[in-house]
């Protein structure tokens, strides 16, 4: 059974908890998630999460599945 990722969940995590890197952990980018947590006090991860949020919104479902749901 595959661990299927949902684009809407990733978008919501990036918007609400992106400054702490929750969307990165959800998308199996654990190293990036740890970096977001380590540097959250600088607010730089919050700015990056805003860009991630916008990219996820503009990404099509097909491209999202290709990137995060293919084996």
C-alpha positions in Angstrom: 0.0 0.0 0.0 1.4 3.4 -1.0 1.5 6.4 1.2 -0.5 8.7 -1.1 -0.1 12.4 -0.6 -2.9 14.9 -1.0 -2.2 18.3 -2.6 -4.8 20.1 -0.6 -3.4 18.9 2.7 0.1 20.0 1.6 -1.3 23.4 0.7 -3.0 23.9 4.0 0.0 22.7 6.0 2.2 25.1 4.0 -0.1 28.0 4.7 -0.9 27.4 8.4 2.2 25.5 9.7 4.7 26.2 7.0 7.0 28.3 9.2 7.7 25.1 11.2 8.1 22.9 8.1 5.1 20.6 8.6 4.4 20.6 4.9 8.0 19.4 4.3 7.6 16.5 6.7 4.3 15.6 5.0 6.0 15.5 1.6 8.8 13.3 3.0 11.4 16.0 2.8 12.5 15.5 6.4 15.9 17.2 6.2 14.3 20.4 4.9 11.7 20.1 7.6 14.4 19.9 10.3 16.1 23.0 8.8 12.7 24.9 8.9 12.4 24.0 12.6 16.0 24.9 13.4 15.7 28.3 11.8 12.0 29.2 12.6 13.1 31.9 14.9 14.5 33.9 12.0 11.2 33.9 10.1 13.1 32.9 6.9 11.2 29.6 6.8 7.9 31.5 7.0 8.9 33.4 3.9 10.0 30.2 2.2 6.8 28.5 3.2 4.8 31.3 1.5 6.6 30.6 -1.7 6.0 26.8 -1.2 2.4 27.6 -0.7 2.1 29.5 -3.9 4.0 26.8 -5.8 1.7 24.1 -4.5 -1.4 26.2 -5.5 0.0 26.6 -9.0 1.0 23.0 -9.4 -1.4 20.8 -11.3 -2.7 17.5 -9.7 -0.9 15.5 -12.3 2.4 17.2 -11.7 1.9 16.9 -7.9 1.2 13.2 -8.2 4.3 12.8 -10.5 6.5 14.4 -7.9 5.2 13.1 -4.6 3.0 10.0 -5.3 5.1 8.1 -7.9 7.2 5.1 -6.7 
